């Protein structure tokens, strides 16, 4: 997963969507906006299910890679 200029972490919903997209696999998120408490909550839910070793609410490189892998499985 490429570094998106934020130390490997995503700072907004649009970047998260372009990296695999939690919405594409069934999580409800706004299409745009900052990494706010609502998006962090969705990311934690995803991480609890798919990346239990790192439940942070941040879209780091490992979370984005897992998002992409799950989206491919669901796609």
mmCIF file of the N, C-alpha and C atoms, coordinates in Angstrom:
data_MODEL
# 
_entry.id   MODEL 
# 
loop_
_atom_site.group_PDB 
_atom_site.id 
_atom_site.type_symbol 
_atom_site.label_atom_id 
_atom_site.label_alt_id 
_atom_site.label_comp_id 
_atom_site.label_asym_id 
_atom_site.label_entity_id 
_atom_site.label_seq_id 
_atom_site.pdbx_PDB_ins_code 
_atom_site.Cartn_x 
_atom_site.Cartn_y 
_atom_site.Cartn_z 
_atom_site.occupancy 
_atom_site.B_iso_or_equiv 
_atom_site.pdbx_formal_charge 
_atom_site.auth_seq_id 
_atom_site.auth_comp_id 
_atom_site.auth_asym_id 
_atom_site.auth_atom_id 
_atom_site.pdbx_PDB_model_num 
ATOM 1   N N  . UNK A 1 1  ? 0.860   -1.174  0.000  1.00 0.00 ? 1  UNK A N  1 
ATOM 2   C CA . UNK A 1 1  ? 0.000   0.000   0.000  1.00 0.00 ? 1  UNK A CA 1 
ATOM 3   C C  . UNK A 1 1  ? 0.904   1.234   0.000  1.00 0.00 ? 1  UNK A C  1 
ATOM 4   N N  . UNK A 1 2  ? 0.653   2.153   -0.897 1.00 0.00 ? 2  UNK A N  1 
ATOM 5   C CA . UNK A 1 2  ? 1.509   3.338   -0.966 1.00 0.00 ? 2  UNK A CA 1 
ATOM 6   C C  . UNK A 1 2  ? 1.292   4.272   0.214  1.00 0.00 ? 2  UNK A C  1 
ATOM 7   N N  . UNK A 1 3  ? 2.335   5.016   0.540  1.00 0.00 ? 3  UNK A N  1 
ATOM 8   C CA . UNK A 1 3  ? 2.208   6.065   1.544  1.00 0.00 ? 3  UNK A CA 1 
ATOM 9   C C  . UNK A 1 3  ? 1.426   7.207   0.912  1.00 0.00 ? 3  UNK A C  1 
ATOM 10  N N  . UNK A 1 4  ? 0.354   7.617   1.536  1.00 0.00 ? 4  UNK A N  1 
ATOM 11  C CA . UNK A 1 4  ? -0.503  8.656   0.987  1.00 0.00 ? 4  UNK A CA 1 
ATOM 12  C C  . UNK A 1 4  ? -0.093  10.045  1.453  1.00 0.00 ? 4  UNK A C  1 
ATOM 13  N N  . UNK A 1 5  ? 1.137   10.184  1.918  1.00 0.00 ? 5  UNK A N  1 
ATOM 14  C CA . UNK A 1 5  ? 1.622   11.474  2.369  1.00 0.00 ? 5  UNK A CA 1 
ATOM 15  C C  . UNK A 1 5  ? 1.230   11.813  3.793  1.00 0.00 ? 5  UNK A C  1 
ATOM 16  N N  . UNK A 1 6  ? 0.714   10.850  4.515  1.00 0.00 ? 6  UNK A N  1 
ATOM 17  C CA . UNK A 1 6  ? 0.274   11.094  5.887  1.00 0.00 ? 6  UNK A CA 1 
ATOM 18  C C  . UNK A 1 6  ? 0.902   10.070  6.831  1.00 0.00 ? 6  UNK A C  1 
ATOM 19  N N  . UNK A 1 7  ? 2.089   9.615   6.496  1.00 0.00 ? 7  UNK A N  1 
ATOM 20  C CA . UNK A 1 7  ? 2.732   8.617   7.331  1.00 0.00 ? 7  UNK A CA 1 
ATOM 21  C C  . UNK A 1 7  ? 2.038   7.267   7.250  1.00 0.00 ? 7  UNK A C  1 
ATOM 22  N N  . UNK A 1 8  ? 1.347   7.009   6.147  1.00 0.00 ? 8  UNK A N  1 
ATOM 23  C CA . UNK A 1 8  ? 0.659   5.746   5.975  1.00 0.00 ? 8  UNK A CA 1 
ATOM 24  C C  . UNK A 1 8  ? -0.764  5.738   6.488  1.00 0.00 ? 8  UNK A C  1 
ATOM 25  N N  . UNK A 1 9  ? -1.229  6.837   7.089  1.00 0.00 ? 9  UNK A N  1 
ATOM 26  C CA . UNK A 1 9  ? -2.598  6.903   7.610  1.00 0.00 ? 9  UNK A CA 1 
ATOM 27  C C  . UNK A 1 9  ? -3.443  7.806   6.723  1.00 0.00 ? 9  UNK A C  1 
ATOM 28  N N  . UNK A 1 10 ? -4.708  7.484   6.612  1.00 0.00 ? 10 UNK A N  1 
ATOM 29  C CA . UNK A 1 10 ? -5.647  8.281   5.824  1.00 0.00 ? 10 UNK A CA 1 
ATOM 30  C C  . UNK A 1 10 ? -6.310  9.286   6.749  1.00 0.00 ? 10 UNK A C  1 
ATOM 31  N N  . UNK A 1 11 ? -6.538  10.469  6.255  1.00 0.00 ? 11 UNK A N  1 
ATOM 32  C CA . UNK A 1 11 ? -7.100  11.536  7.076  1.00 0.00 ? 11 UNK A CA 1 
ATOM 33  C C  . UNK A 1 11 ? -8.545  11.878  6.747  1.00 0.00 ? 11 UNK A C  1 
ATOM 34  N N  . UNK A 1 12 ? -9.128  11.295  5.664  1.00 0.00 ? 12 UNK A N  1 
ATOM 35  C CA . UNK A 1 12 ? -10.504 11.633  5.326  1.00 0.00 ? 12 UNK A CA 1 
ATOM 36  C C  . UNK A 1 12 ? -11.222 10.460  4.676  1.00 0.00 ? 12 UNK A C  1 
ATOM 37  N N  . UNK A 1 13 ? -12.536 10.571  4.590  1.00 0.00 ? 13 UNK A N  1 
ATOM 38  C CA . UNK A 1 13 ? -13.370 9.486   4.078  1.00 0.00 ? 13 UNK A CA 1 
ATOM 39  C C  . UNK A 1 13 ? -13.139 9.235   2.597  1.00 0.00 ? 13 UNK A C  1 
ATOM 40  N N  . UNK A 1 14 ? -12.904 10.271  1.820  1.00 0.00 ? 14 UNK A N  1 
ATOM 41  C CA . UNK A 1 14 ? -12.703 10.094  0.385  1.00 0.00 ? 14 UNK A CA 1 
ATOM 42  C C  . UNK A 1 14 ? -11.460 9.264   0.116  1.00 0.00 ? 14 UNK A C  1 
ATOM 43  N N  . UNK A 1 15 ? -10.384 9.516   0.848  1.00 0.00 ? 15 UNK A N  1 
ATOM 44  C CA . UNK A 1 15 ? -9.165  8.727   0.673  1.00 0.00 ? 15 UNK A CA 1 
ATOM 45  C C  . UNK A 1 15 ? -9.391  7.287   1.094  1.00 0.00 ? 15 UNK A C  1 
ATOM 46  N N  . UNK A 1 16 ? -10.134 7.099   2.144  1.00 0.00 ? 16 UNK A N  1 
ATOM 47  C CA . UNK A 1 16 ? -10.453 5.758   2.618  1.00 0.00 ? 16 UNK A CA 1 
ATOM 48  C C  . UNK A 1 16 ? -11.280 5.017   1.573  1.00 0.00 ? 16 UNK A C  1 
ATOM 49  N N  . UNK A 1 17 ? -12.231 5.685   0.957  1.00 0.00 ? 17 UNK A N  1 
ATOM 50  C CA . UNK A 1 17 ? -13.073 5.063   -0.066 1.00 0.00 ? 17 UNK A CA 1 
ATOM 51  C C  . UNK A 1 17 ? -12.259 4.685   -1.284 1.00 0.00 ? 17 UNK A C  1 
ATOM 52  N N  . UNK A 1 18 ? -11.312 5.525   -1.663 1.00 0.00 ? 18 UNK A N  1 
ATOM 53  C CA . UNK A 1 18 ? -10.518 5.234   -2.852 1.00 0.00 ? 18 UNK A CA 1 
ATOM 54  C C  . UNK A 1 18 ? -9.540  4.096   -2.615 1.00 0.00 ? 18 UNK A C  1 
ATOM 55  N N  . UNK A 1 19 ? -9.301  3.751   -1.370 1.00 0.00 ? 19 UNK A N  1 
ATOM 56  C CA . UNK A 1 19 ? -8.352  2.687   -1.056 1.00 0.00 ? 19 UNK A CA 1 
ATOM 57  C C  . UNK A 1 19 ? -9.027  1.344   -0.834 1.00 0.00 ? 19 UNK A C  1 
ATOM 58  N N  . UNK A 1 20 ? -10.228 1.189   -1.208 1.00 0.00 ? 20 UNK A N  1 
ATOM 59  C CA . UNK A 1 20 ? -10.913 -0.088  -1.038 1.00 0.00 ? 20 UNK A CA 1 
ATOM 60  C C  . UNK A 1 20 ? -12.338 0.120   -0.603 1.00 0.00 ? 20 UNK A C  1 
ATOM 61  N N  . UNK A 1 21 ? -12.525 1.020   0.302  1.00 0.00 ? 21 UNK A N  1 
ATOM 62  C CA . UNK A 1 21 ? -13.855 1.474   0.648  1.00 0.00 ? 21 UNK A CA 1 
ATOM 63  C C  . UNK A 1 21 ? -14.644 0.626   1.619  1.00 0.00 ? 21 UNK A C  1 
ATOM 64  N N  . UNK A 1 22 ? -14.828 1.131   2.826  1.00 0.00 ? 22 UNK A N  1 
ATOM 65  C CA . UNK A 1 22 ? -15.661 0.433   3.793  1.00 0.00 ? 22 UNK A CA 1 
ATOM 66  C C  . UNK A 1 22 ? -17.111 0.412   3.329  1.00 0.00 ? 22 UNK A C  1 
ATOM 67  N N  . UNK A 1 23 ? -17.546 1.433   2.591  1.00 0.00 ? 23 UNK A N  1 
ATOM 68  C CA . UNK A 1 23 ? -18.922 1.457   2.087  1.00 0.00 ? 23 UNK A CA 1 
ATOM 69  C C  . UNK A 1 23 ? -19.150 0.348   1.066  1.00 0.00 ? 23 UNK A C  1 
ATOM 70  N N  . UNK A 1 24 ? -18.129 0.023   0.283  1.00 0.00 ? 24 UNK A N  1 
ATOM 71  C CA . UNK A 1 24 ? -18.260 -1.017  -0.735 1.00 0.00 ? 24 UNK A CA 1 
ATOM 72  C C  . UNK A 1 24 ? -18.492 -2.401  -0.136 1.00 0.00 ? 24 UNK A C  1 
ATOM 73  N N  . UNK A 1 25 ? -18.121 -2.574  1.108  1.00 0.00 ? 25 UNK A N  1 
ATOM 74  C CA . UNK A 1 25 ? -18.305 -3.886  1.742  1.00 0.00 ? 25 UNK A CA 1 
ATOM 75  C C  . UNK A 1 25 ? -19.398 -3.857  2.801  1.00 0.00 ? 25 UNK A C  1 
ATOM 76  N N  . UNK A 1 26 ? -20.221 -2.796  2.773  1.00 0.00 ? 26 UNK A N  1 
ATOM 77  C CA . UNK A 1 26 ? -21.421 -2.792  3.592  1.00 0.00 ? 26 UNK A CA 1 
ATOM 78  C C  . UNK A 1 26 ? -21.447 -1.900  4.813  1.00 0.00 ? 26 UNK A C  1 
ATOM 79  N N  . UNK A 1 27 ? -20.389 -1.162  5.085  1.00 0.00 ? 27 UNK A N  1 
ATOM 80  C CA . UNK A 1 27 ? -20.391 -0.254  6.230  1.00 0.00 ? 27 UNK A CA 1 
ATOM 81  C C  . UNK A 1 27 ? -20.950 1.092   5.789  1.00 0.00 ? 27 UNK A C  1 
ATOM 82  N N  . UNK A 1 28 ? -21.745 1.727   6.638  1.00 0.00 ? 28 UNK A N  1 
ATOM 83  C CA . UNK A 1 28 ? -22.360 3.012   6.294  1.00 0.00 ? 28 UNK A CA 1 
ATOM 84  C C  . UNK A 1 28 ? -21.433 4.150   6.690  1.00 0.00 ? 28 UNK A C  1 
ATOM 85  N N  . UNK A 1 29 ? -20.984 4.885   5.676  1.00 0.00 ? 29 UNK A N  1 
ATOM 86  C CA . UNK A 1 29 ? -20.117 6.044   5.896  1.00 0.00 ? 29 UNK A CA 1 
ATOM 87  C C  . UNK A 1 29 ? -20.486 7.140   4.913  1.00 0.00 ? 29 UNK A C  1 
ATOM 88  N N  . UNK A 1 30 ? -20.204 8.373   5.289  1.00 0.00 ? 30 UNK A N  1 
ATOM 89  C CA . UNK A 1 30 ? -20.373 9.499   4.373  1.00 0.00 ? 30 UNK A CA 1 
ATOM 90  C C  . UNK A 1 30 ? -19.290 9.410   3.307  1.00 0.00 ? 30 UNK A C  1 
ATOM 91  N N  . UNK A 1 31 ? -19.606 9.868   2.107  1.00 0.00 ? 31 UNK A N  1 
ATOM 92  C CA . UNK A 1 31 ? -18.666 9.782   0.998  1.00 0.00 ? 31 UNK A CA 1 
ATOM 93  C C  . UNK A 1 31 ? -17.505 10.762  1.129  1.00 0.00 ? 31 UNK A C  1 
ATOM 94  N N  . UNK A 1 32 ? -17.693 11.808  1.899  1.00 0.00 ? 32 UNK A N  1 
ATOM 95  C CA . UNK A 1 32 ? -16.662 12.831  2.055  1.00 0.00 ? 32 UNK A CA 1 
ATOM 96  C C  . UNK A 1 32 ? -16.575 13.250  3.505  1.00 0.00 ? 32 UNK A C  1 
ATOM 97  N N  . UNK A 1 33 ? -15.541 14.004  3.798  1.00 0.00 ? 33 UNK A N  1 
ATOM 98  C CA . UNK A 1 33 ? -15.415 14.559  5.133  1.00 0.00 ? 33 UNK A CA 1 
ATOM 99  C C  . UNK A 1 33 ? -14.146 14.109  5.826  1.00 0.00 ? 33 UNK A C  1 
ATOM 100 N N  . UNK A 1 34 ? -13.890 14.739  6.931  1.00 0.00 ? 34 UNK A N  1 
ATOM 101 C CA . UNK A 1 34 ? -12.682 14.453  7.702  1.00 0.00 ? 34 UNK A CA 1 
ATOM 102 C C  . UNK A 1 34 ? -12.810 13.112  8.413  1.00 0.00 ? 34 UNK A C  1 
ATOM 103 N N  . UNK A 1 35 ? -11.702 12.635  8.914  1.00 0.00 ? 35 UNK A N  1 
ATOM 104 C CA . UNK A 1 35 ? -11.718 11.435  9.752  1.00 0.00 ? 35 UNK A CA 1 
ATOM 105 C C  . UNK A 1 35 ? -12.317 11.859  11.090 1.00 0.00 ? 35 UNK A C  1 
ATOM 106 N N  . UNK A 1 36 ? -13.639 11.837  11.145 1.00 0.00 ? 36 UNK A N  1 
ATOM 107 C CA . UNK A 1 36 ? -14.375 12.287  12.318 1.00 0.00 ? 36 UNK A CA 1 
ATOM 108 C C  . UNK A 1 36 ? -14.720 11.090  13.208 1.00 0.00 ? 36 UNK A C  1 
ATOM 109 N N  . UNK A 1 37 ? -15.350 11.321  14.349 1.00 0.00 ? 37 UNK A N  1 
ATOM 110 C CA . UNK A 1 37 ? -15.696 10.218  15.248 1.00 0.00 ? 37 UNK A CA 1 
ATOM 111 C C  . UNK A 1 37 ? -16.562 9.143   14.588 1.00 0.00 ? 37 UNK A C  1 
ATOM 112 N N  . UNK A 1 38 ? -17.458 9.533   13.672 1.00 0.00 ? 38 UNK A N  1 
ATOM 113 C CA . UNK A 1 38 ? -18.316 8.540   13.017 1.00 0.00 ? 38 UNK A CA 1 
ATOM 114 C C  . UNK A 1 38 ? -17.498 7.610   12.131 1.00 0.00 ? 38 UNK A C  1 
ATOM 115 N N  . UNK A 1 39 ? -16.586 8.156   11.333 1.00 0.00 ? 39 UNK A N  1 
ATOM 116 C CA . UNK A 1 39 ? -15.740 7.323   10.475 1.00 0.00 ? 39 UNK A CA 1 
ATOM 117 C C  . UNK A 1 39 ? -14.792 6.480   11.317 1.00 0.00 ? 39 UNK A C  1 
ATOM 118 N N  . UNK A 1 40 ? -14.253 7.051   12.379 1.00 0.00 ? 40 UNK A N  1 
ATOM 119 C CA . UNK A 1 40 ? -13.365 6.288   13.264 1.00 0.00 ? 40 UNK A CA 1 
ATOM 120 C C  . UNK A 1 40 ? -14.117 5.116   13.890 1.00 0.00 ? 40 UNK A C  1 
ATOM 121 N N  . UNK A 1 41 ? -15.380 5.317   14.225 1.00 0.00 ? 41 UNK A N  1 
ATOM 122 C CA . UNK A 1 41 ? -16.193 4.240   14.791 1.00 0.00 ? 41 UNK A CA 1 
ATOM 123 C C  . UNK A 1 41 ? -16.398 3.122   13.776 1.00 0.00 ? 41 UNK A C  1 
ATOM 124 N N  . UNK A 1 42 ? -16.664 3.481   12.523 1.00 0.00 ? 42 UNK A N  1 
ATOM 125 C CA . UNK A 1 42 ? -16.818 2.483   11.462 1.00 0.00 ? 42 UNK A CA 1 
ATOM 126 C C  . UNK A 1 42 ? -15.506 1.740   11.248 1.00 0.00 ? 42 UNK A C  1 
ATOM 127 N N  . UNK A 1 43 ? -14.401 2.465   11.251 1.00 0.00 ? 43 UNK A N  1 
ATOM 128 C CA . UNK A 1 43 ? -13.101 1.812   11.080 1.00 0.00 ? 43 UNK A CA 1 
ATOM 129 C C  . UNK A 1 43 ? -12.811 0.846   12.225 1.00 0.00 ? 43 UNK A C  1 
ATOM 130 N N  . UNK A 1 44 ? -13.162 1.222   13.453 1.00 0.00 ? 44 UNK A N  1 
ATOM 131 C CA . UNK A 1 44 ? -12.972 0.307   14.586 1.00 0.00 ? 44 UNK A CA 1 
ATOM 132 C C  . UNK A 1 44 ? -13.821 -0.950  14.427 1.00 0.00 ? 44 UNK A C  1 
ATOM 133 N N  . UNK A 1 45 ? -15.067 -0.792  13.938 1.00 0.00 ? 45 UNK A N  1 
ATOM 134 C CA . UNK A 1 45 ? -15.928 -1.955  13.705 1.00 0.00 ? 45 UNK A CA 1 
ATOM 135 C C  . UNK A 1 45 ? -15.295 -2.877  12.658 1.00 0.00 ? 45 UNK A C  1 
ATOM 136 N N  . UNK A 1 46 ? -14.802 -2.297  11.569 1.00 0.00 ? 46 UNK A N  1 
ATOM 137 C CA . UNK A 1 46 ? -14.123 -3.081  10.543 1.00 0.00 ? 46 UNK A CA 1 
ATOM 138 C C  . UNK A 1 46 ? -12.906 -3.788  11.134 1.00 0.00 ? 46 UNK A C  1 
ATOM 139 N N  . UNK A 1 47 ? -12.110 -3.038  11.890 1.00 0.00 ? 47 UNK A N  1 
ATOM 140 C CA . UNK A 1 47 ? -10.895 -3.610  12.469 1.00 0.00 ? 47 UNK A CA 1 
ATOM 141 C C  . UNK A 1 47 ? -11.216 -4.725  13.459 1.00 0.00 ? 47 UNK A C  1 
ATOM 142 N N  . UNK A 1 48 ? -12.259 -4.571  14.264 1.00 0.00 ? 48 UNK A N  1 
ATOM 143 C CA . UNK A 1 48 ? -12.624 -5.636  15.207 1.00 0.00 ? 48 UNK A CA 1 
ATOM 144 C C  . UNK A 1 48 ? -12.950 -6.929  14.465 1.00 0.00 ? 48 UNK A C  1 
ATOM 145 N N  . UNK A 1 49 ? -13.586 -6.800  13.317 1.00 0.00 ? 49 UNK A N  1 
ATOM 146 C CA . UNK A 1 49 ? -13.971 -7.988  12.552 1.00 0.00 ? 49 UNK A CA 1 
ATOM 147 C C  . UNK A 1 49 ? -12.836 -8.535  11.694 1.00 0.00 ? 49 UNK A C  1 
ATOM 148 N N  . UNK A 1 50 ? -12.101 -7.660  11.023 1.00 0.00 ? 50 UNK A N  1 
ATOM 149 C CA . UNK A 1 50 ? -11.133 -8.089  10.021 1.00 0.00 ? 50 UNK A CA 1 
ATOM 150 C C  . UNK A 1 50 ? -9.678  -7.867  10.409 1.00 0.00 ? 50 UNK A C  1 
ATOM 151 N N  . UNK A 1 51 ? -9.403  -7.106  11.456 1.00 0.00 ? 51 UNK A N  1 
ATOM 152 C CA . UNK A 1 51 ? -8.012  -6.814  11.840 1.00 0.00 ? 51 UNK A CA 1 
ATOM 153 C C  . UNK A 1 51 ? -7.928  -6.656  13.355 1.00 0.00 ? 51 UNK A C  1 
ATOM 154 N N  . UNK A 1 52 ? -8.273  -7.721  14.060 1.00 0.00 ? 52 UNK A N  1 
ATOM 155 C CA . UNK A 1 52 ? -8.348  -7.687  15.511 1.00 0.00 ? 52 UNK A CA 1 
ATOM 156 C C  . UNK A 1 52 ? -7.056  -7.337  16.218 1.00 0.00 ? 52 UNK A C  1 
ATOM 157 N N  . UNK A 1 53 ? -5.944  -7.477  15.530 1.00 0.00 ? 53 UNK A N  1 
ATOM 158 C CA . UNK A 1 53 ? -4.660  -7.166  16.158 1.00 0.00 ? 53 UNK A CA 1 
ATOM 159 C C  . UNK A 1 53 ? -4.391  -5.666  16.260 1.00 0.00 ? 53 UNK A C  1 
ATOM 160 N N  . UNK A 1 54 ? -5.205  -4.834  15.619 1.00 0.00 ? 54 UNK A N  1 
ATOM 161 C CA . UNK A 1 54 ? -4.960  -3.385  15.630 1.00 0.00 ? 54 UNK A CA 1 
ATOM 162 C C  . UNK A 1 54 ? -6.283  -2.627  15.527 1.00 0.00 ? 54 UNK A C  1 
ATOM 163 N N  . UNK A 1 55 ? -7.000  -2.513  16.626 1.00 0.00 ? 55 UNK A N  1 
ATOM 164 C CA . UNK A 1 55 ? -8.274  -1.792  16.644 1.00 0.00 ? 55 UNK A CA 1 
ATOM 165 C C  . UNK A 1 55 ? -8.004  -0.383  17.161 1.00 0.00 ? 55 UNK A C  1 
ATOM 166 N N  . UNK A 1 56 ? -7.768  0.535   16.204 1.00 0.00 ? 56 UNK A N  1 
ATOM 167 C CA . UNK A 1 56 ? -7.376  1.894   16.556 1.00 0.00 ? 56 UNK A CA 1 
ATOM 168 C C  . UNK A 1 56 ? -8.356  2.958   16.072 1.00 0.00 ? 56 UNK A C  1 
ATOM 169 N N  . UNK A 1 57 ? -9.181  2.626   15.075 1.00 0.00 ? 57 UNK A N  1 
ATOM 170 C CA . UNK A 1 57 ? -10.047 3.629   14.482 1.00 0.00 ? 57 UNK A CA 1 
ATOM 171 C C  . UNK A 1 57 ? -9.334  4.496   13.465 1.00 0.00 ? 57 UNK A C  1 
ATOM 172 N N  . UNK A 1 58 ? -8.079  4.182   13.180 1.00 0.00 ? 58 UNK A N  1 
ATOM 173 C CA . UNK A 1 58 ? -7.300  4.909   12.188 1.00 0.00 ? 58 UNK A CA 1 
ATOM 174 C C  . UNK A 1 58 ? -7.155  4.060   10.931 1.00 0.00 ? 58 UNK A C  1 
ATOM 175 N N  . UNK A 1 59 ? -7.172  4.694   9.781  1.00 0.00 ? 59 UNK A N  1 
ATOM 176 C CA . UNK A 1 59 ? -7.010  3.983   8.516  1.00 0.00 ? 59 UNK A CA 1 
ATOM 177 C C  . UNK A 1 59 ? -5.527  3.960   8.158  1.00 0.00 ? 59 UNK A C  1 
ATOM 178 N N  . UNK A 1 60 ? -4.775  3.156   8.906  1.00 0.00 ? 60 UNK A N  1 
ATOM 179 C CA . UNK A 1 60 ? -3.348  3.040   8.644  1.00 0.00 ? 60 UNK A CA 1 
ATOM 180 C C  . UNK A 1 60 ? -3.111  2.110   7.455  1.00 0.00 ? 60 UNK A C  1 
ATOM 181 N N  . UNK A 1 61 ? -1.865  1.937   7.078  1.00 0.00 ? 61 UNK A N  1 
ATOM 182 C CA . UNK A 1 61 ? -1.529  1.141   5.894  1.00 0.00 ? 61 UNK A CA 1 
ATOM 183 C C  . UNK A 1 61 ? -2.030  -0.293  6.022  1.00 0.00 ? 61 UNK A C  1 
ATOM 184 N N  . UNK A 1 62 ? -1.926  -0.884  7.199  1.00 0.00 ? 62 UNK A N  1 
ATOM 185 C CA . UNK A 1 62 ? -2.393  -2.258  7.395  1.00 0.00 ? 62 UNK A CA 1 
ATOM 186 C C  . UNK A 1 62 ? -3.895  -2.382  7.257  1.00 0.00 ? 62 UNK A C  1 
ATOM 187 N N  . UNK A 1 63 ? -4.626  -1.405  7.783  1.00 0.00 ? 63 UNK A N  1 
ATOM 188 C CA . UNK A 1 63 ? -6.082  -1.409  7.659  1.00 0.00 ? 63 UNK A CA 1 
ATOM 189 C C  . UNK A 1 63 ? -6.490  -1.228  6.208  1.00 0.00 ? 63 UNK A C  1 
ATOM 190 N N  . UNK A 1 64 ? -5.828  -0.329  5.500  1.00 0.00 ? 64 UNK A N  1 
ATOM 191 C CA . UNK A 1 64 ? -6.148  -0.108  4.091  1.00 0.00 ? 64 UNK A CA 1 
ATOM 192 C C  . UNK A 1 64 ? -5.866  -1.350  3.256  1.00 0.00 ? 64 UNK A C  1 
ATOM 193 N N  . UNK A 1 65 ? -4.779  -2.032  3.546  1.00 0.00 ? 65 UNK A N  1 
ATOM 194 C CA . UNK A 1 65 ? -4.473  -3.265  2.822  1.00 0.00 ? 65 UNK A CA 1 
ATOM 195 C C  . UNK A 1 65 ? -5.543  -4.320  3.088  1.00 0.00 ? 65 UNK A C  1 
ATOM 196 N N  . UNK A 1 66 ? -5.999  -4.441  4.333  1.00 0.00 ? 66 UNK A N  1 
ATOM 197 C CA . UNK A 1 66 ? -7.046  -5.400  4.670  1.00 0.00 ? 66 UNK A CA 1 
ATOM 198 C C  . UNK A 1 66 ? -8.365  -5.007  4.018  1.00 0.00 ? 66 UNK A C  1 
ATOM 199 N N  . UNK A 1 67 ? -8.667  -3.696  3.996  1.00 0.00 ? 67 UNK A N  1 
ATOM 200 C CA . UNK A 1 67 ? -9.878  -3.219  3.311  1.00 0.00 ? 67 UNK A CA 1 
ATOM 201 C C  . UNK A 1 67 ? -9.875  -3.618  1.846  1.00 0.00 ? 67 UNK A C  1 
ATOM 202 N N  . UNK A 1 68 ? -8.756  -3.417  1.188  1.00 0.00 ? 68 UNK A N  1 
ATOM 203 C CA . UNK A 1 68 ? -8.642  -3.761  -0.218 1.00 0.00 ? 68 UNK A CA 1 
ATOM 204 C C  . UNK A 1 68 ? -8.826  -5.257  -0.434 1.00 0.00 ? 68 UNK A C  1 
ATOM 205 N N  . UNK A 1 69 ? -8.223  -6.071  0.430  1.00 0.00 ? 69 UNK A N  1 
ATOM 206 C CA . UNK A 1 69 ? -8.343  -7.519  0.310  1.00 0.00 ? 69 UNK A CA 1 
ATOM 207 C C  . UNK A 1 69 ? -9.792  -7.976  0.516  1.00 0.00 ? 69 UNK A C  1 
ATOM 208 N N  . UNK A 1 70 ? -10.464 -7.416  1.517  1.00 0.00 ? 70 UNK A N  1 
ATOM 209 C CA . UNK A 1 70 ? -11.858 -7.799  1.785  1.00 0.00 ? 70 UNK A CA 1 
ATOM 210 C C  . UNK A 1 70 ? -12.752 -7.328  0.643  1.00 0.00 ? 70 UNK A C  1 
ATOM 211 N N  . UNK A 1 71 ? -12.516 -6.113  0.123  1.00 0.00 ? 71 UNK A N  1 
ATOM 212 C CA . UNK A 1 71 ? -13.314 -5.600  -0.990 1.00 0.00 ? 71 UNK A CA 1 
ATOM 213 C C  . UNK A 1 71 ? -13.163 -6.501  -2.215 1.00 0.00 ? 71 UNK A C  1 
ATOM 214 N N  . UNK A 1 72 ? -11.965 -7.006  -2.437 1.00 0.00 ? 72 UNK A N  1 
ATOM 215 C CA . UNK A 1 72 ? -11.756 -7.923  -3.571 1.00 0.00 ? 72 UNK A CA 1 
ATOM 216 C C  . UNK A 1 72 ? -12.514 -9.223  -3.372 1.00 0.00 ? 72 UNK A C  1 
ATOM 217 N N  . UNK A 1 73 ? -12.541 -9.713  -2.142 1.00 0.00 ? 73 UNK A N  1 
ATOM 218 C CA . UNK A 1 73 ? -13.286 -10.935 -1.860 1.00 0.00 ? 73 UNK A CA 1 
ATOM 219 C C  . UNK A 1 73 ? -14.782 -10.754 -2.058 1.00 0.00 ? 73 UNK A C  1 
ATOM 220 N N  . UNK A 1 74 ? -15.273 -9.570  -1.694 1.00 0.00 ? 74 UNK A N  1 
ATOM 221 C CA . UNK A 1 74 ? -16.701 -9.283  -1.787 1.00 0.00 ? 74 UNK A CA 1 
ATOM 222 C C  . UNK A 1 74 ? -17.116 -8.848  -3.185 1.00 0.00 ? 74 UNK A C  1 
ATOM 223 N N  . UNK A 1 75 ? -16.142 -8.419  -3.980 1.00 0.00 ? 75 UNK A N  1 
ATOM 224 C CA . UNK A 1 75 ? -16.429 -7.788  -5.250 1.00 0.00 ? 75 UNK A CA 1 
ATOM 225 C C  . UNK A 1 75 ? -16.805 -8.659  -6.338 1.00 0.00 ? 75 UNK A C  1 
# 
